[in-house]
């Protein structure tokens, strides 16, 4: 199997996206429009044949040397191959050109694992079932919080401006993620614009006493809902508003052949929260290696 290195200017985005469409797990992060924005147009690719399998390589420079990194708001990349194509993550990692002195990426596990990796948590929930059955799989305190919220004077609004969601997220988590800068949030907002124009953006907000207390934002593909951003105010946290927001999302998309991807978290409390909706742990790899070793 010949793996070719293709520079950014020579990538055929149409063929690229068709390969992502036809892969085992068409993750939103791997589509050209998503990568183009989050990597600021600075990514190369490894390609097999006529885009039978692909591997994106976002890169930066440090001290004049190129290295491969993981863009913010891009949980996992790795190998994406048309169904029926046999290849491994190991094949592609070994084919990364030596001009990239460091590889520091988060990779999906659909095409095998690598040595010396760290597993990171992701949680997914298959929504292809009746809402009543999905709801029955919530842990007891989620069900209790959902009932509690239903008794309060809270209004829910679909399709709210995505800027509201991102700002609530920044207010709630910004101080805990100082490495995410204004520039990174602007890139996320740019992708929200693109997703909105493609009809791929889902937003939902909650209001109490005429004030936003929480909101969530998802990017939608035919087979996935990706939880990209969300946050709650102190008042929202007190009333457990995130339970109500996620429950409404599950209700809306129940009985559809869609997987809700919570994205997981390395913060134990947040990861545990996602697990309480009956979701399954679906880990991915963090791989870091100096490429000359």
C-alpha positions, 0 to 999 in steps of 0.5 A, a space after each residue: 500500500 503506497 501512502 503519499 504525502 500531499 501538500 495542502 495546496 494539492 488536496 482535492 477537497 471534494 474527493 477528501 470529503 467523499 472519503 470522510 462520508 464513506 468512512 466507518 466513523 465520519 467525524 465532523 473534525 475531519 471534513 475539509 471545511 472544518 479542518 480548513 478553518 480550525 487549522 487556519 488553512 495549514 494542514 497537509 495529508 497522507 493519501 492512499 490511491 485515489 483518496 481511498 484512505 486519508 490522514 490529515 496532518 495539521 501543522 505549525 512551525 517552531 524555531 523554523 521546524 514543522 510539527 504536527 499538532 491537534 487544533 483546539 475544538 478538534 477532538 480526534 483525527 487519524 485515519 479515515 478510509 472508504 469502507 472495505 479498504 484495509 489499512 492501519 493507523 500504524 501504516 500512516 503514522 510510520 509514513 509521516 514525513 521526517 520533515 515534521 520533527 514532532 507528532 502530537 495528535 489525538 487519533 481515532 481507534 477504528 484502524 488499530 492502536 499504537 504503542 506508548 499512547 494515552 487513552 482519552 475518554 469519549 462518550 457516545 449515545 446511540 439515539 436509535 430508540 424510543 425516548 422513553 427507553 433512552 430516558 429509562 437508562 439515565 442514572 437516578 439523579 439525572 431523572 430526578 434533576 429533569 423532573 425538578 427542572 420541569 417544575 420550575 419556570 424555565 423556558 427553552 428556545 431552539 435555534 438561538 444565536 450561537 454567539 450566546 452559547 459560546 459566551 456562556 461556555 467561555 464564562 463557565 470554563 474559560 478560566 479553567 482553559 487558559 490555553 484557549 485564546 480569543 483567536 481559538 474562540 473566533 475560529 470556533 465562531 467561524 465554524 459555527 457560521 459555516 455549519 449554520 449556512 449548511 444547516 448543520 448547526 443545532 442550538 438550544 438555550 434556557 431562560 429563567 427570569 428573562 436571563 440566560 441560564 444555560 445553552 448547548 451547541 451541536 454540529 450535526 451530520 447525517 449520522 452524528 450530533 457533536 456536542 461542541 460547546 455549552 455552558 451554564 451560569 451559577 443560577 443554571 448550575 444550581 437548578 441543574 439546567 444542563 440535565 434539562 438541555 441534554 434531555 431535550 436534545 435526546 428527546 428531539 432526536 430519539 428514534 433516529 439513526 444518529 449517535 450523540 457524541 458528548 466529546 468526553 472530557 479529561 475533567 472527571 466530573 464532566 466525564 461522569 456527567 456525560 456517562 449518566 445519560 446511558 452513554 458508552 465509553 468510546 476512547 481515543 488515542 493521544 499519540 506523541 512522538 519525536 518523528 526522528 526517533 
